[in-house]
Amino acid sequence: MERGRVILHSDLNAFYASVEMMLNPFLRGRAVAVCGSTEDRHGIVLAKSEAAKKAGIKTGMVNWQARQRCPGLIIVPPRYEQYLKYSRLARDIYRRYTDRVEPFGMDECWLDVSGSRRLKGSGAEIAEHIRSTVREELGLTVSIGVSFNKVFAKLGSDMKKPDAITVIGEDDFREKVWGLPAGELIYVGRATEQRLADCGVRTIGGIVKLGRELMQSHFGKNGVQLWLAAGGQDTSRVMDDEYQSPVKSIGHGITCRADLENLEEVWKVILELSQDIGHRLRIHRLQAQGVQLTVKNNLLHYRQHQAGLGFRTQSPMAIALKARALFEENYLWQVPVRALTVRAIYLLPEDLPRQLSFFEDPVQGDKQKRLEETIEGLRDRFGKRSVFNAVLMGDLKMAGCGVHEVIMPGIMSR
């Protein structure tokens, strides 16, 4: 296996639940599920511990169903800031072995350690170092697949869980891989798995036996890629540490806890969603030239509208105002609103030169930019809810956004 490339796929086990159990020792060894709020219409299980998994809890299960399945289940709300923190810390560990670290979601990464073997050891030895280091430094466990390409490395990390290493080599991949269900192969979703079954293919080896021509005739160019992957011919590279997949849009949507009955309620949700979009635009160093709004009513019908801004911006307020204008121009209020999604579109790098318009006020624009940068800094230091628009006080009918309280400092005491 070590003759050519050596690719690792590292998967943090039961990530959200594991972080919660690491931060709260009381939860360790118990049936724990990280869930959306039970007050939400879409409150579901986002992640579960090994004990919860053994009790029959599955990701995507509705909260009340999970409680019925496991009466002793401990449900905790998600804390995405913590998950992002530990995701970054895990990647810092991976980068001790290679600069080719390609994230695949928050809890998974591919690593190309081909050039690290002389100093760090074989692929399996590097995987063992990573596994033990993540456990010792972060209190989390990982499952790692070691192989000669990305597809089989990913497959290996899924074969043994938790806290395990699986090696799939060029000499033995047929014995280890071809007998597995076709649905185990990355990019074979439920629909593709069913179509393969209709062709009499139920295993990964069956994809190879069906042949390139038939795979292409049934599934097009994606069929050829699946045939190559199943046969161990995946040659896709692990992107280096500085690679960033191009971001084409940045959005935030939510199904509200209760129907939105009027424009004021809709405006509050739009403004709150836009705060997150502005923050993420700054993280990605992008500016938006347009806004897209998706509205779903309580009959579950939805419409999508979009428009250009006429300028480039990271401003949450500018994005929110355009989204509100789209709503007012297009929604007829025949029934209440159930869900909203705001999306920044037509993105460009923030450092790209631009021509000012005669209708812009550069001084006012600079003041607004400095104000928003100051607010962003305060939120980074003191938390997301440390500074917010006064109009967002009260019940927003959004998950995690209840009634805000302002507690004035005491001047006199008795």
C-alpha positions in Angstrom: 0.0 0.0 0.0 2.9 2.3 0.7 4.3 2.3 -2.8 2.3 5.3 -4.0 0.0 7.8 -2.3 -1.1 7.4 1.3 -4.4 9.1 2.1 -6.1 9.3 5.5 -9.7 10.1 6.3 -10.2 11.1 9.9 -13.8 11.2 11.3 -14.5 12.6 14.8 -16.8 10.0 16.3 -20.4 11.2 17.3 -18.9 14.7 17.1 -21.5 17.0 18.6 -22.5 14.5 21.4 -18.8 13.7 22.1 -18.0 17.4 22.6 -20.9 17.8 25.0 -19.8 14.7 27.0 -16.3 16.0 27.1 -17.4 19.4 28.4 -19.8 17.9 30.9 -18.4 14.8 32.7 -21.9 14.0 34.0 -23.0 13.0 30.5 -20.2 10.5 29.9 -21.3 7.0 29.2 -25.0 8.0 29.2 -27.5 8.0 26.4 -27.2 11.6 25.1 -28.7 13.3 22.0 -28.0 16.7 20.7 -31.3 18.0 19.4 -33.0 21.0 18.0 -35.3 22.7 20.5 -38.4 20.7 21.4 -40.4 23.9 20.9 -39.5 24.0 17.3 -41.6 22.3 14.6 -38.4 20.7 13.2 -36.9 19.6 16.5 -34.9 16.5 15.6 -31.9 14.5 16.8 -28.7 16.1 15.3 -26.2 13.7 16.9 -26.2 10.9 19.5 -23.8 9.1 21.8 -22.8 5.5 21.4 -25.1 4.6 24.3 -28.0 6.4 22.6 -27.2 4.6 19.4 -27.3 1.2 21.1 -30.7 2.2 22.5 -32.1 2.7 19.0 -31.7 6.5 18.6 -31.1 7.6 15.1 -30.0 10.9 13.6 -33.0 12.7 12.1 -35.5 11.2 14.6 -38.1 13.6 16.0 -37.4 14.5 19.6 -40.6 13.0 21.0 -39.9 9.8 19.1 -36.4 9.6 20.6 -37.8 10.0 24.1 -40.3 7.2 23.5 -37.6 4.9 22.2 -35.2 5.7 25.1 -37.1 7.1 28.2 -33.8 7.9 29.9 -32.4 9.9 27.0 -30.7 13.2 28.0 -31.4 15.9 25.4 -29.1 18.8 25.1 -29.2 21.8 22.7 -26.5 22.3 20.1 -23.6 24.7 20.8 -22.1 25.3 17.4 -19.4 27.7 18.6 -17.9 24.8 20.7 -18.1 22.4 17.7 -16.4 24.9 15.5 -13.7 25.4 18.1 -12.9 21.7 18.5 -13.1 21.2 14.7 -10.4 23.8 14.3 -8.3 22.2 17.1 -8.5 18.8 15.5 -7.3 20.3 12.2 -4.4 21.9 14.0 -3.4 18.4 15.0 -3.7 17.1 11.5 -1.5 19.9 10.2 1.4 18.6 12.3 1.7 15.8 9.8 0.8 17.5 6.5 -0.3 20.7 5.0 -2.7 18.8 2.7 -5.8 18.8 4.9 -9.1 18.9 3.1 -12.2 19.3 5.3 -15.3 17.3 4.5 -17.8 18.8 6.8 -17.1 20.0 10.4 -16.0 16.6 11.7 -14.3 14.9 8.8 -11.0 15.6 6.9 -8.9 13.9 4.3 -5.1 14.1 4.8 -2.4 13.3 2.2 0.6 12.1 4.2 2.5 10.7 1.2 5.3 13.1 1.7 5.4 12.7 5.5 6.4 9.0 5.7 10.1 9.6 5.9 9.8 11.7 9.0 6.5 10.5 10.6 6.3 6.8 9.7 3.9 4.7 7.6 0.3 5.7 7.0 -0.9 3.4 9.7 1.7 4.8 12.2 0.7 8.4 11.4 -3.0 7.4 11.9 -2.2 5.9 15.3 -0.3 9.1 16.3 -3.3 11.2 15.3 -5.8 8.9 17.1 -3.9 9.0 20.4 -3.1 12.7 20.2 -6.8 13.7 19.6 -7.8 11.6 22.5 -5.1 13.0 24.9 -5.3 16.6 23.9 -9.0 17.1 23.0 -10.7 14.2 24.9 -12.4 13.1 21.7 -12.0 10.0 19.6 -11.6 9.5 15.8 -12.0 6.7 13.4 -9.4 6.8 10.6 -9.3 5.1 7.2 -5.8 4.6 5.6 -5.7 3.9 1.9 -4.2 4.8 -1.5 -7.1 7.1 -2.5 -9.7 9.4 -1.0 -12.7 7.1 -1.7 -11.3 4.0 0.1 -9.9 6.1 2.9 -13.4 7.5 3.6 -14.8 4.0 3.3 -12.2 2.7 5.8 -13.1 5.4 8.4 -16.7 4.2 8.3 -15.9 0.5 8.6 -14.9 0.5 12.3 -16.3 2.9 14.9 -15.5 4.3 17.4 -11.9 5.0 18.0 -10.4 2.7 15.4 -8.1 2.5 12.4 -8.8 0.6 9.2 -6.2 0.0 6.4 -7.4 -0.7 2.9 -4.4 -1.5 0.6 -3.9 -1.8 -3.1 -3.3 -5.6 -2.6 -6.4 -6.4 -0.5 -9.1 -3.8 -1.4 -11.1 -6.2 -3.5 -11.5 -8.6 -0.5 -12.3 -5.8 1.9 -14.4 -3.5 -0.3 -16.2 -5.3 -3.1 -18.5 -7.3 -0.9 -19.9 -4.2 0.9 -23.3 -2.8 0.0 -23.2 -0.3 -2.9 -24.7 2.4 -0.6 -21.5 2.4 1.5 -19.6 4.0 -1.4 -19.3 7.8 -1.1 -21.7 9.6 -3.4 -24.1 6.6 -3.7 -27.2 8.1 -2.2 -30.5 6.4 -1.7 -31.9 7.2 -5.1 -28.7 5.9 -6.8 -28.6 2.8 -4.6 -32.2 2.0 -5.7 -31.4 2.5 -9.4 -28.4 0.2 -9.0 -30.6 -2.4 -7.3 -33.0 -2.1 -10.3 -30.0 -3.1 -12.4 -29.3 -6.0 -10.2 -26.3 -4.3 -8.5 -26.3 -4.5 -4.7 -22.6 -4.5 -3.8 -19.6 -2.2 -4.6 -18.1 -5.1 -6.6 -21.3 -5.3 -8.6 -20.7 -1.8 -9.8 -17.3 -2.9 -11.3 -18.9 -6.0 -12.8 -21.7 -4.0 -14.5 -19.0 -2.4 -16.5 -18.1 1.1 -17.6 -20.3 1.3 -20.6 -23.5 0.2 -18.8 -22.8 2.5 -15.9 -22.4 5.4 -18.3 -25.6 4.5 -20.2 -27.6 4.3 -17.0 -26.0 7.1 -14.9 -24.2 9.3 -17.4 -20.8 10.7 -16.5 -21.5 10.2 -12.8 -21.8 6.5 -13.5 -18.3 6.5 -15.0 -17.0 8.2 -11.8 -18.7 5.6 -9.6 -17.3 2.8 -11.7 -13.8 4.2 -11.4 -14.2 4.7 -7.6 -15.4 1.2 -7.0 -12.5 -0.2 -9.0 -9.9 1.7 -6.9 -9.1 4.1 -9.7 -10.0 7.4 -7.9 -7.2 9.9 -8.5 -8.7 13.0 -7.0 -6.2 15.0 -5.0 -6.4 16.2 -1.4 -6.4 19.9 -1.5 -3.7 21.8 0.4 -4.3 23.7 3.5 -4.8 27.0 1.8 -7.4 25.8 -0.7 -10.9 27.1 -0.3 -13.8 25.9 -2.3 -15.4 28.9 -4.0 -18.4 30.2 -2.1 -21.2 31.0 -4.6 -23.8 32.2 -2.0 -24.2 32.6 1.7 -27.6 32.2 3.3 -29.5 31.5 6.5 -33.0 30.2 6.8 -35.3 29.1 9.6 -38.7 27.5 10.2 -40.3 29.7 12.8 -41.8 28.4 16.1 -45.1 30.0 15.2 -46.5 31.6 12.1 -45.6 35.1 11.2 -48.8 37.2 11.0 -47.6 40.6 9.9 -44.8 42.6 8.3 -43.3 43.6 11.6 -42.8 40.0 12.6 -41.3 39.1 9.2 -38.9 42.1 9.4 -37.5 41.0 12.7 -36.8 37.5 11.4 -35.2 38.9 8.2 -33.0 41.3 10.2 -31.9 38.5 12.6 -31.1 36.2 9.7 -29.1 38.9 8.0 -26.8 39.4 11.0 -25.4 35.9 10.5 -25.0 36.5 6.8 -23.0 39.7 7.3 -20.8 37.8 9.8 -20.1 35.0 7.4 -19.4 37.4 4.5 -16.7 38.9 6.6 -15.2 35.5 7.5 -15.0 34.6 3.8 -13.9 38.1 2.9 -16.6 38.5 0.3 -19.1 41.1 -0.6 -22.6 40.6 -2.0 -24.1 42.3 -5.0 -27.6 40.8 -4.7 -30.1 39.3 -2.3 -32.4 36.3 -2.6 -35.4 35.7 -0.4 -37.3 32.4 -0.1 -40.8 32.5 1.6 -42.7 29.5 2.7 -46.3 29.9 3.9 -48.2 27.8 6.3 -49.7 25.8 3.5 -46.0 24.7 2.7 -46.0 26.6 -0.6 -42.9 28.6 -1.3 -41.7 31.3 -3.7 -38.3 32.6 -4.3 -37.4 36.2 -5.3 -34.1 37.9 -5.9 -32.7 41.3 -7.0 -29.4 43.1 -7.4 -28.3 45.7 -4.9 -26.6 48.1 -7.2 -23.5 48.0 -5.0 -21.3 45.6 -3.1 -21.7 45.1 0.6 -21.2 43.1 3.8 -23.7 45.1 5.7 -26.4 43.0 7.5 -28.7 46.1 7.4 -28.3 46.6 3.6 -29.0 42.9 3.0 -32.0 42.9 5.3 -33.5 46.1 3.8 -33.3 44.6 0.3 -34.9 41.3 1.5 -37.7 43.3 3.1 -38.3 45.1 -0.1 -38.5 41.8 -2.0 -41.0 40.5 0.6 -43.2 43.7 0.4 -43.2 43.6 -3.4 -44.1 40.0 -3.8 -46.0 38.5 -0.8 -49.8 38.9 -0.9 -50.6 37.9 2.7 -53.3 35.4 1.8 -52.0 33.2 4.6 -49.3 33.6 7.3 -45.6 32.9 6.8 -44.1 29.7 8.2 -40.4 29.9 7.1 -37.9 32.4 5.6 -34.5 32.2 4.0 -32.3 35.1 3.2 -29.3 34.6 0.9 -26.5 36.9 -0.2 -25.7 36.3 -3.9 -23.5 37.5 -6.7 -20.4 37.4 -4.4 -17.1 39.0 -5.1 -13.8 39.2 -3.1 -13.9 42.2 -0.7 -10.5 43.5 -1.9 -11.5 43.6 -5.6 -11.2 47.3 -6.8 -14.5 49.0 -7.7 -15.6 52.2 -9.3 -17.6 54.5 -6.9 -21.0 55.7 -8.1 -22.0 59.4 -8.2 -24.9 58.4 -6.0 -22.8 57.0 -3.2 -21.7 58.9 -0.1 -18.1 57.5 0.6 -17.9 59.3 3.9 -21.2 57.9 5.2 -20.3 54.5 3.8 -17.0 54.5 5.7 -18.7 55.5 8.9 -21.2 52.7 8.5 -18.4 50.2 7.8 -16.4 51.2 10.9 -19.6 50.9 13.0 -20.3 47.4 11.8 -16.7 46.4 12.3 -16.9 47.6 15.9 -20.1 45.7 16.5 -18.5 42.6 14.9 -15.5 42.9 17.3 -17.8 43.2 20.3 -19.7 40.1 19.3 -16.5 38.2 18.8 -15.3 39.1 22.3 -18.5 39.1 24.3 -20.8 36.8 22.4 -23.3 36.9 19.5 -26.1 38.4 21.7 -24.0 41.1 23.3 -25.0 43.7 20.7 -28.2 43.6 18.7 -30.8 46.0 17.1 -33.4 47.3 19.6 -36.1 46.1 17.2 -35.0 42.5 17.9 -36.1 42.7 21.5 -39.1 40.6 22.3 -40.2 37.2 21.0 -38.9 36.7 17.4 -40.7 33.3 17.0 -37.3 31.9 16.2 -35.5 28.9 17.7 -33.0 30.1 20.4 -34.2 33.7 20.1 -36.6 34.3 23.0 -37.4 37.5 24.8 -34.3 39.6 25.3 -33.9 41.3 28.6 -32.0 44.5 29.3 -30.7 44.7 32.9 -29.7 48.2 33.8 -26.8 48.6 36.3 -27.9 49.4 39.8 -27.2 52.9 41.0 -28.6 52.7 44.5 -28.9 49.8 46.9 -30.5 49.4 50.3 
